[in-house]
Amino acid sequence: MNDGQQELSFSATFDRLNHNVFRFPAKFHPPVVRELIERFSCPGDTILDPFCGSGTTLIEALVACRAAVGTDVDPLSVLITRGKTQRYDMTRLDTLVTETAADLARLREADRRLWGDFEADIHPADYAAARSGVATQIPAIPNITHWFRRRVIIQLAIIKSRIDRYVSVPEHLFFQLCFASIIRNASNADPVPVSGLEVTKHMQRRELKGRIIDPYALFTMVLKRSFEGTKQFHSARTLKMIARVARADARFFKCAGYRAGRLRDYLAALFECGELLSSSSVRDVLVGTDRHFGGTPSAYAALPGP
């Protein structure tokens, strides 16, 4: 090409790995990311994505034998990216997915016997009675029954309670990721638009006709599909390379003035414990603005130079 520009070429086919675990707006195309990583870095380098989104860059970096650091202002992005890049015990994960799927089948059958097929909502009195047993798992969302059927609120709370049995093991993150991925399809919101969220007239018409909403079946399907993708990624990634992910505001992520040879050491120091460090100064660097995340922009200015 002219003016020293180089043409970017990449394969039309690629390994899906676990890229499709969560539907996310404006994703990077994985082959493009892989080509850029291989063109502008070397094996063993550290790749930084300050707007990590759903983790595409970090996944491709790990497969390409690079370490990776990702930050995002959106806590959902942080959850998704951590869930995708976590190093799981795949044998244990397989066992947990199998036993959870079996439990979900039993829960689904009990639900069907109690309230019938999955096309209709339940009576407010039934909701009130069922809610008392899972109230701690129901988030305090204003007007929550606008966004979800009463029956679905109970079903999601039961599923959340079930997967929280694994809170003490790293694989719990995988189940959180899968759970988050079914929320939209289980809601009253239109699932078609990738961005934006509303209960459209189209969805209201479907509701009147008797729309089937079955969170148990949705979650079981996502668990099995996501496990296969995670297994592919686990086989493809370089295990000695790790990814670190944190919630941060990139406006205050000061990299200016750091020489290339020092930036990797700087990032490694921030993430040396695998999570945010307990030091308040380093924590302020990572958590961003005081308005949203409790840190202060002045903490960034106080960082030592190279």
C-alpha positions as CSV (number, residue, x, y, z in Angstrom):
1,M,0.0,0.0,0.0
2,N,1.0,3.7,-0.4
3,D,2.7,5.9,2.3
4,G,4.3,3.0,4.0
5,Q,0.9,1.5,5.0
6,Q,0.7,-2.3,5.3
7,E,-2.3,-4.4,4.4
8,L,-3.9,-6.3,7.2
9,S,-4.8,-9.8,6.1
10,F,-6.5,-12.4,8.2
11,S,-8.3,-15.7,7.8
12,A,-12.1,-15.8,7.3
13,T,-12.3,-18.8,9.5
14,F,-11.1,-19.0,13.1
15,D,-11.5,-21.0,16.3
16,R,-14.5,-19.8,18.2
17,L,-13.0,-20.8,21.5
18,N,-15.1,-19.1,24.3
19,H,-15.6,-15.8,22.4
20,N,-19.3,-16.4,22.1
21,V,-20.1,-17.2,25.7
22,F,-21.6,-13.7,26.2
23,R,-23.4,-11.6,23.6
24,F,-21.7,-8.2,23.8
25,P,-22.0,-5.1,21.6
26,A,-19.2,-4.0,19.2
27,K,-16.9,-7.0,19.8
28,F,-13.5,-7.1,18.2
29,H,-13.3,-9.7,15.4
30,P,-10.9,-12.3,16.8
31,P,-8.8,-12.9,13.6
32,V,-8.2,-9.1,13.4
33,V,-7.0,-9.0,17.0
34,R,-4.8,-12.1,16.5
35,E,-3.1,-10.6,13.5
36,L,-2.5,-7.3,15.3
37,I,-1.0,-9.0,18.3
38,E,1.3,-11.2,16.2
39,R,2.3,-8.2,14.0
40,F,3.1,-5.7,16.8
41,S,4.3,-7.8,19.7
42,C,6.4,-10.9,20.5
43,P,5.7,-14.1,22.5
44,G,6.2,-13.3,26.1
45,D,5.1,-9.7,25.8
46,T,2.3,-8.2,27.9
47,I,-0.7,-6.9,26.0
48,L,-2.8,-4.1,27.6
49,D,-6.4,-3.5,26.7
50,P,-7.7,-0.5,28.7
51,F,-11.3,-1.0,27.3
52,C,-11.4,-4.8,27.5
53,G,-15.1,-5.2,26.9
54,S,-15.9,-8.9,26.7
55,G,-12.2,-10.0,26.7
56,T,-11.5,-10.7,23.1
57,T,-8.1,-9.2,23.1
58,L,-7.0,-11.0,26.3
59,I,-8.2,-14.3,25.0
60,E,-6.3,-13.9,21.8
61,A,-3.2,-12.7,23.6
62,L,-3.2,-15.8,25.9
63,V,-3.6,-18.1,22.9
64,A,-0.7,-16.3,21.1
65,C,1.6,-16.8,24.1
66,R,1.4,-13.3,25.5
67,A,0.4,-12.2,29.0
68,A,-2.5,-9.8,29.2
69,V,-3.9,-7.0,31.3
70,G,-7.4,-5.7,30.8
71,T,-9.4,-2.9,32.5
72,D,-12.8,-1.5,31.9
73,V,-15.1,1.0,33.6
74,D,-18.0,-1.4,33.3
75,P,-18.2,-4.0,36.1
76,L,-20.1,-6.4,33.8
77,S,-17.1,-6.3,31.4
78,V,-14.8,-7.1,34.2
79,L,-16.9,-10.1,35.2
80,I,-17.1,-11.4,31.6
81,T,-13.4,-11.0,30.9
82,R,-12.4,-12.6,34.2
83,G,-14.8,-15.4,33.6
84,K,-13.4,-16.1,30.2
85,T,-9.7,-15.9,31.0
86,Q,-9.7,-17.6,34.4
87,R,-7.6,-20.8,34.6
88,Y,-10.0,-23.5,35.7
89,D,-9.6,-27.0,36.8
90,M,-11.3,-28.5,33.8
91,T,-12.0,-31.9,35.4
92,R,-13.6,-30.2,38.4
93,L,-15.5,-27.8,36.1
94,D,-16.8,-30.8,34.1
95,T,-18.1,-32.4,37.2
96,L,-19.8,-29.3,38.5
97,V,-21.5,-28.6,35.2
98,T,-22.8,-32.1,35.0
99,E,-24.2,-32.1,38.6
100,T,-25.7,-28.6,38.1
101,A,-27.4,-29.6,34.9
102,A,-28.9,-32.6,36.8
103,D,-30.1,-30.4,39.6
104,L,-31.6,-27.9,37.1
105,A,-33.6,-30.7,35.5
106,R,-35.1,-31.6,38.9
107,L,-35.8,-27.9,39.7
108,R,-37.5,-27.4,36.4
109,E,-39.8,-30.4,36.8
110,A,-40.8,-29.2,40.3
111,D,-41.5,-25.8,38.9
112,R,-43.6,-27.2,36.1
113,R,-45.7,-29.4,38.4
114,L,-46.3,-26.4,40.7
115,W,-47.1,-23.7,38.2
116,G,-47.7,-25.5,34.9
117,D,-46.0,-24.8,31.5
118,F,-43.6,-21.9,31.1
119,E,-45.9,-19.7,28.9
120,A,-47.6,-17.7,31.7
121,D,-46.7,-15.7,34.8
122,I,-47.8,-16.6,38.3
123,H,-50.3,-14.9,40.6
124,P,-48.9,-12.1,42.9
125,A,-49.9,-14.1,45.9
126,D,-47.9,-17.1,44.7
127,Y,-45.0,-14.7,44.0
128,A,-45.1,-13.3,47.5
129,A,-45.1,-16.8,49.1
130,A,-42.2,-18.0,46.9
131,R,-40.2,-14.8,47.3
132,S,-39.8,-15.2,51.0
133,G,-37.6,-18.2,50.5
134,V,-35.2,-16.6,48.0
135,A,-35.4,-12.9,48.9
136,T,-31.7,-12.5,49.5
137,Q,-31.0,-13.5,45.9
138,I,-33.4,-11.0,44.3
139,P,-31.7,-7.7,43.5
140,A,-33.3,-4.4,44.5
141,I,-34.1,-3.3,41.0
142,P,-36.8,-0.5,40.8
143,N,-39.9,-1.8,39.0
144,I,-38.4,-5.2,38.6
145,T,-41.7,-6.7,37.5
146,H,-41.6,-4.5,34.5
147,W,-38.5,-6.2,33.3
148,F,-39.2,-9.7,34.5
149,R,-42.2,-12.0,35.0
150,R,-42.8,-12.7,38.7
151,R,-42.2,-16.4,38.0
152,V,-38.9,-15.7,36.2
153,I,-37.7,-13.6,39.2
154,I,-38.2,-16.6,41.4
155,Q,-36.6,-19.0,38.9
156,L,-33.5,-16.8,38.5
157,A,-33.2,-16.4,42.3
158,I,-33.3,-20.2,42.7
159,I,-30.7,-20.7,40.0
160,K,-28.5,-18.0,41.6
161,S,-28.8,-19.8,45.0
162,R,-27.9,-23.1,43.4
163,I,-24.7,-21.8,41.8
164,D,-23.6,-20.0,44.9
165,R,-22.8,-23.4,46.4
166,Y,-19.6,-23.1,44.5
167,V,-18.6,-19.6,45.8
168,S,-15.5,-21.1,47.5
169,V,-13.9,-22.4,44.3
170,P,-12.6,-20.6,41.2
171,E,-15.1,-22.3,39.0
172,H,-17.9,-20.2,40.6
173,L,-16.8,-17.4,38.2
174,F,-17.7,-19.6,35.2
175,F,-21.2,-20.1,36.6
176,Q,-21.6,-16.4,37.3
177,L,-20.6,-15.7,33.7
178,C,-23.1,-18.2,32.3
179,F,-25.8,-16.8,34.6
180,A,-25.2,-13.3,33.5
181,S,-25.5,-14.4,29.9
182,I,-29.1,-15.6,30.2
183,I,-30.5,-12.5,32.0
184,R,-31.6,-10.7,28.9
185,N,-33.3,-13.6,27.2
186,A,-35.1,-14.4,30.4
187,S,-36.4,-10.8,30.7
188,N,-39.2,-9.0,29.1
189,A,-36.8,-6.8,27.1
190,D,-36.4,-7.3,23.4
191,P,-33.4,-9.6,22.9
192,V,-32.7,-8.5,19.3
193,P,-31.0,-5.1,19.7
194,V,-27.4,-5.6,20.8
195,S,-27.3,-2.2,22.5
196,G,-30.2,-0.5,24.2
197,L,-32.7,-2.1,26.5
198,E,-36.4,-1.8,26.5
199,V,-39.7,-3.7,26.6
200,T,-40.8,-3.1,23.0
201,K,-44.3,-3.4,21.6
202,H,-43.1,-6.5,19.7
203,M,-42.3,-8.1,23.1
204,Q,-45.6,-7.0,24.6
205,R,-47.4,-8.7,21.7
206,R,-45.4,-11.9,22.2
207,E,-46.2,-11.8,25.9
208,L,-49.9,-11.6,25.2
209,K,-49.7,-14.6,22.9
210,G,-48.0,-16.7,25.5
211,R,-44.2,-16.5,25.2
212,I,-42.2,-19.4,26.7
213,I,-39.6,-18.2,29.1
214,D,-37.7,-21.1,30.7
215,P,-34.6,-20.0,32.6
216,Y,-33.8,-23.6,33.7
217,A,-33.5,-24.7,30.0
218,L,-31.7,-21.5,29.0
219,F,-29.1,-21.9,31.8
220,T,-28.5,-25.6,31.1
221,M,-28.0,-24.8,27.4
222,V,-25.5,-22.0,28.1
223,L,-23.6,-24.1,30.7
224,K,-23.0,-26.9,28.2
225,R,-22.2,-24.6,25.3
226,S,-19.9,-22.5,27.4
227,F,-18.1,-25.5,28.8
228,E,-17.2,-26.7,25.3
229,G,-15.9,-23.3,24.4
230,T,-13.9,-23.0,27.6
231,K,-12.5,-26.4,27.0
232,Q,-11.3,-25.4,23.6
233,F,-9.7,-22.2,25.0
234,H,-8.1,-24.1,27.8
235,S,-6.5,-26.4,25.2
236,A,-5.3,-23.6,23.0
237,R,-4.0,-21.1,25.6
238,T,-0.5,-21.0,26.9
239,L,-0.9,-21.9,30.6
240,K,2.2,-20.2,31.8
241,M,0.8,-16.9,30.5
242,I,-1.8,-15.2,32.8
243,A,-4.4,-12.4,32.4
244,R,-5.2,-9.8,35.0
245,V,-8.4,-7.9,34.9
246,A,-9.7,-5.0,37.0
247,R,-12.3,-2.3,37.0
248,A,-10.7,1.0,36.1
249,D,-11.3,4.3,34.4
250,A,-8.9,4.6,31.5
251,R,-9.1,8.4,31.6
252,F,-6.8,8.2,34.6
253,F,-4.7,5.3,33.7
254,K,-1.4,7.1,33.3
255,C,1.0,5.3,30.9
256,A,2.6,8.5,29.4
257,G,6.2,8.8,30.2
258,Y,6.8,5.1,30.7
259,R,9.4,3.5,28.5
260,A,8.3,0.3,26.7
261,G,10.7,-1.7,28.8
262,R,9.2,-0.4,32.1
263,L,5.5,-0.5,31.3
264,R,5.3,-4.3,31.7
265,D,7.0,-4.1,35.1
266,Y,4.7,-1.4,36.1
267,L,1.6,-3.4,35.2
268,A,2.9,-6.5,36.7
269,A,3.4,-4.7,40.0
270,L,-0.2,-3.5,40.0
271,F,-1.5,-7.1,39.6
272,E,1.1,-9.1,41.4
273,C,-1.5,-10.4,43.9
274,G,-4.0,-11.5,41.2
275,E,-6.5,-8.9,42.4
276,L,-6.3,-5.3,43.4
277,L,-3.5,-4.7,45.9
278,S,-4.5,-3.8,49.5
279,S,-2.3,-0.7,49.3
280,S,-4.6,2.3,49.2
281,S,-2.5,4.2,46.7
282,V,-2.4,1.4,44.2
283,R,-6.1,0.7,44.8
284,D,-6.9,4.3,44.0
285,V,-4.9,4.0,40.7
286,L,-7.0,1.0,39.7
287,V,-10.5,2.0,40.8
288,G,-10.8,5.3,38.9
289,T,-12.7,8.5,39.7
290,D,-14.0,9.5,43.1
291,R,-17.5,10.0,41.8
292,H,-18.0,6.4,40.6
293,F,-15.4,4.2,42.2
294,G,-14.1,5.8,45.3
295,G,-10.6,6.6,44.0
296,T,-9.2,10.0,43.3
297,P,-7.7,11.3,40.0
298,S,-4.9,12.9,42.0
299,A,-3.6,9.4,42.8
300,Y,-2.7,9.0,39.2
301,A,-0.6,12.2,39.2
302,A,1.3,10.9,42.2
303,L,2.6,7.8,40.5
304,P,6.4,7.6,40.3
305,G,8.0,8.2,36.9
306,P,10.1,5.7,35.0
